[in-house]
Amino acid sequence: MKSHRAWIGLGSNLDDPRQHIEQALEEIDCLPLTCRLNASRCYASRPLGPQDQPDFINAVALIDTLLSPLALLDQLQALEQRHRRVRARHWGPRTLDLDLLLFDDSVLDLPRLSVPHPELTRRAFVVVPLLELTPELMLPDGRHLMGLADTLDTTGLAPLLPPA
């Protein structure tokens, strides 16, 4: 079986968001046929979409996996459910959001999954932690992520100190 490198975006803004992110990172370590290689620090960010919700805590994890993209998506969605994720409204508050951002240099457009994540290049709370993990990262279309970072508004994005 071939090993794959994947990047997962993590976000939370309900019920102790930082704890949800830290616990989810530990749980990613326990996914079958998967090993977490690294994780960015946590970042506070303003909500995307409806502003009548708390700020988010975001991070990105880099993993090595033998799972297929859809099998990995199934595992991530099961993890969201264990964190009582409720999909009440688009871009609304959540206990845990896990997005498969990149999977090797694959481009997928499936009914349940698009890779690279369709909004990846427009979200500073994704691009900044991605660059922290892999500054040389190129997208499947050949664009360097570093160049995209310079075009994004990072107002309201702040790195958090490690927990005491």
Secondary structure as UniProt FT lines:
FT   STRAND          4..12
FT   HELIX           17..29
FT   TURN            32..33
FT   STRAND          34..39
FT   STRAND          43..45
FT   STRAND          56..65
FT   HELIX           69..82
FT   TURN            83..84
FT   TURN            90..91
FT   STRAND          97..103
FT   TURN            104..105
FT   STRAND          108..109
FT   STRAND          114..115
FT   TURN            118..119
FT   HELIX           120..122
FT   HELIX           124..133
FT   TURN            135..136
FT   TURN            140..141
FT   HELIX           145..149
FT   TURN            150..151
FT   TURN            155..156
FT   STRAND          158..159
//
